[in-house]
Amino acid sequence: MLRLDGVRLVHGAGTPTEVVALDHVDLEIPAGQFVTVVGSNGAGKSSLVNVVAGVYRPTRGRVLLGGRDVTRLAVHARAGAVARVFDDPLAGTAPDLSLADNLALAAARGRRRRLSPAVTPGRRAGMREDLAVLGLGLERRLADPVTLLSAGQRQSVTMLMAGLRKPELLLLDEHLAALDPRTRARVLDLTLQMHERLGCASIMITHSMRHAIEVGDRLLVMSRGRVIYDVAGPAKTALTPSDLVDIVSGLGDAPSDRQLLAG
Ligand SMILES: Nc1ncnc2c1ncn2[C@@H]1O[C@H](COP(=O)(O)OP(=O)(O)OP(=O)(O)O)[C@@H](O)[C@H]1O
């Protein structure tokens, strides 16, 4: 379970370029829940994920993971519990290392490093099995540097790597954005299978209104650093993309920033 208590994040505090990226964010996401997040540019979606991942320390408030206060833990210190997939398919893997080495590094993430051969024959067999599940023939390419793989193949491998450490939390930062429609559908399937298998909490940032509505259990809309709309169940599935565009752009039924401030 992920919990944010009164999280505020200010960049450049006290300078002329001060920006309040997150403000009064209170959020609980139980294990097993898949949450989609939408909002216009600059709404605070990446800031939310960055605070949860430990990239930024909140100016105020707390972040709890599995009941543990991780607010002051650095990215590497929570890497065993939090996995993240970025929008750039090239960001999640080390390009010059082989597929096998990338998988070995991912499996070791968040663990104490030991001086032992990274890829034993036994581990190689396990990697082939894991890769075969992707259905991309990558189980025959363990020795290839990942730079030879297509964007969709790399993002699929990144998803696989994210799941290897059995994280409590999966952060998906527009991870489908750079993919063509067919690959996008395949990586989304893989994402949902992984979420089910891990039983973790997942947060998926998207600019696709259709995905935001159709995927997952709960939908959050962010605006100016706040969660202004939080919907689940039948009310979520009843939304249309056009309703959601209205809410995101401040024309719909979500409470306005003015109402939130008043309340
Ligand atoms: N490192 C930083 N330094 C200063 N300001 C920042 C920094 N990171 C984000 N911001 C500002 O914080 C606000 C929220 O940005 P954030 O990236 O979280 O928005 P977003 O909803 O993810 O937007 P997008 O959809 O464009 O990615 C913006 O005004 C942004 O310019």
The ligand as an SDF file (V2000), in Angstrom:
LIG
                    3D

 31 33  0  0  0  0  0  0  0  0999 V2000
   13.1810   20.0650  -11.5200 N   0  0  0  0  0  0  0  0  0  0  0  0
   12.2810   21.0400  -11.6370 C   0  0  0  0  0  0  0  0  0  0  0  0
   12.6250   22.3220  -11.3950 N   0  0  0  0  0  0  0  0  0  0  0  0
   11.7230   23.3300  -11.4890 C   0  0  0  0  0  0  0  0  0  0  0  0
   10.4280   23.1540  -11.8250 N   0  0  0  0  0  0  0  0  0  0  0  0
   10.0300   21.8970  -12.0860 C   0  0  0  0  0  0  0  0  0  0  0  0
   10.9130   20.7760  -12.0120 C   0  0  0  0  0  0  0  0  0  0  0  0
   10.2210   19.6470  -12.3230 N   0  0  0  0  0  0  0  0  0  0  0  0
    8.9570   20.0490  -12.5730 C   0  0  0  0  0  0  0  0  0  0  0  0
    8.8350   21.3810  -12.4370 N   0  0  0  0  0  0  0  0  0  0  0  0
    7.6160   22.1920  -12.5940 C   0  0  0  0  0  0  0  0  0  0  0  0
    6.6110   21.5990  -11.7670 O   0  0  0  0  0  0  0  0  0  0  0  0
    5.3420   21.6490  -12.4020 C   0  0  0  0  0  0  0  0  0  0  0  0
    4.7790   20.2360  -12.5200 C   0  0  0  0  0  0  0  0  0  0  0  0
    5.5830   19.5470  -13.4810 O   0  0  0  0  0  0  0  0  0  0  0  0
    5.3670   18.0140  -13.8280 P   0  0  0  0  0  0  0  0  0  0  0  0
    6.5150   17.6080  -14.6980 O   0  0  0  0  0  0  0  0  0  0  0  0
    5.1430   17.2590  -12.5870 O   0  0  0  0  0  0  0  0  0  0  0  0
    4.0150   18.0690  -14.6800 O   0  0  0  0  0  0  0  0  0  0  0  0
    3.3450   16.9250  -15.5610 P   0  0  0  0  0  0  0  0  0  0  0  0
    1.9030   16.8950  -15.1610 O   0  0  0  0  0  0  0  0  0  0  0  0
    4.1100   15.6700  -15.4620 O   0  0  0  0  0  0  0  0  0  0  0  0
    3.4690   17.5500  -17.0120 O   0  0  0  0  0  0  0  0  0  0  0  0
    3.6880   16.8470  -18.4570 P   0  0  0  0  0  0  0  0  0  0  0  0
    2.3940   16.2170  -18.8310 O   0  0  0  0  0  0  0  0  0  0  0  0
    4.0310   18.0310  -19.3160 O   0  0  0  0  0  0  0  0  0  0  0  0
    4.8280   15.8790  -18.3270 O   0  0  0  0  0  0  0  0  0  0  0  0
    5.5650   22.3440  -13.7520 C   0  0  0  0  0  0  0  0  0  0  0  0
    5.2680   23.7070  -13.6040 O   0  0  0  0  0  0  0  0  0  0  0  0
    7.0450   22.1420  -14.0010 C   0  0  0  0  0  0  0  0  0  0  0  0
    7.5790   23.1630  -14.8130 O   0  0  0  0  0  0  0  0  0  0  0  0
  1  2  1  0
  2  3  1  0
  2  7  2  0
  3  4  2  0
  4  5  1  0
  5  6  2  0
  6  7  1  0
  6 10  1  0
  7  8  1  0
  8  9  2  0
  9 10  1  0
 10 11  1  0
 11 12  1  0
 11 30  1  0
 12 13  1  0
 13 14  1  0
 13 28  1  0
 14 15  1  0
 15 16  1  0
 16 17  2  0
 16 18  1  0
 16 19  1  0
 19 20  1  0
 20 21  2  0
 20 22  1  0
 20 23  1  0
 23 24  1  0
 24 25  2  0
 24 26  1  0
 24 27  1  0
 28 29  1  0
 28 30  1  0
 30 31  1  0
M  END
$$$$
